[in-house]
Amino acid sequence: MAGKKQFINDLISRMTLDEKVGQCITFEFAGTRVDSHAYDKIQRHHCAGLRVTPHIYTEEAYGTRHLTTGERIQRFAPYAAPREYALILNQVQQIALDSRLGIPLYFSIDQEGDYSQDMARGGVNLFPSQMGLTATGSDEMVHQTYRAVARQLRAMGLRMLHTPCLDVNVEPQNPEIYTRSFSDDPEAVSRLGLEYLRALKLENMIATGKHFPGRGNSMVDVHMQTDVNPGSRQQLWDIDLAPYRALIAAGLPAIMTAHTIYPALDDSNKPASVSRRITTDLLRKELGFRGVITTDAMEMKGVVDLFGSLGQACAEAVAAGADLVLAKTEAVKRDDVFNCIKRYVEEGRIPTKELEAHNRRVLGLKWDYGMFKKPLVNAERAAAPTRDPKIIQLCKDVAARCCILLRDRENLLPLPADMPVLVSQQRCDIYQKKGDDYWWHPNMLQEFVRRHAKTVYDYETQSNVSEEDVKNTLTLAEKVQAVIILCGYNRSVASNLDLARKLIAAGKKVVVVSNTPYPLSCPDEAGTIVLTFSTMPASLEHAANVIYGKAACQGVWPLKNYRVD
């Protein structure tokens, strides 16, 4: 410990103000090209780390879009499998190591499960949502899953997961959290959050509990608008804060603050991420958290729209007590982020003593997780966990263990192999393009159904289901005796529930494959629903097996206060 303290104090004593400011910022590294943006963020802004989004073409906030026939089209990055991506991250890390002080970067990522995972190329094993893990009924399986997730990512050079999601999802219509939560039961969220934390510790991966103090009781997506939590202080303490108390006691290394407003905790109507009463007084002082506090992405409209600029929002977050701000932003705003934080320091709104305390915690985290000693990875071994037969089998086992037959009112299942069927799936480029390779690509459900059925038609609608999509699907449905439709909810794409309802209204036998237990993806009219908690390949494969009687549903209901008839 003395060695760590002396090392960090010596390092801080040699840091310039610019370097100290930079160690409070996480910028984004998007794509697979090490271009001038990467050098600028590291050499000129001295950033502490980078949040990676491997599939997006450039470092711009959500990828540069180029014009094609007048449309704004997402541009995706050149393909890189695990080995090649490890080489790329090593190259980026070397830029930092060659800087004046040689402070290593941390690379962070979202890898929650189901649609919410950013490393999906090259056969990375993709697991169900956190709620799906609860539905396995096995704490040990939860533990082994998150060890497998960490092993795959750690081998590529990723050091920090912006998970677990510790939100207690008490609102069935929650458009942003839904199955990203373990449960609506704070005890279950606490227990499984602890398994998550222990798993990541064993794999030397930083866990980040989010979204503090809790976003389970929400009806809006803070990416798009301001969110206000109506809970009393006692409700927040008993439900939302319970998992944090448990994991803080167990040594949680990092916490991510929410952009939600909590009037019961701060009557100034500031979102938690920029509230000193919540970030410093509650989290630091009352709950005794000694680890690193990071914000959620600061360009979400729920927080940035309250300020004159992104830079001001970031500076307010650091002044409130955040050690790190997550600034996933385009190049033209980076200077604003850096300069605003620096100006707050120069004007005394962020005291130098507090700035250095932020640095001490961030550098201490890097020390604790071995980044100073071993900042690079062996790229030749990066793909080994991904192709490990045990992890591949675990992925299949989890998909099977969490699957629930939500209902089959007319005893439609199993479908006979000689029954002609139509498989309808909604295209979802914003997520499916994260992989778009042999292992994970659009319209996979029909591939798995064809292993069982003799006559299969398939129709893939656009992300926003058009009238033409509806017409074509209904026309094809006339040729078959049953329709299998994947209703996979995600917060960025409109649902295809209306299409499912129209198929049911047309008198077709319909099997819904749903990734949530909520009305978000489960139409009340559907008589048969297979609940997978995931639209990932292993889950779709198991769903097809269930539909044709080749496998059983083994899942247990993961919620305490919400039921579906």
Order of alpha helices (4+ residues) and beta strands (2+ residues): alpha-alpha-beta-alpha-beta-beta-beta-alpha-beta-beta-beta-alpha-alpha-beta-alpha-beta-beta-alpha-beta-beta-beta-alpha-alpha-beta-alpha-alpha-alpha-beta-beta-alpha-alpha-beta-alpha-beta-alpha-beta-beta-alpha
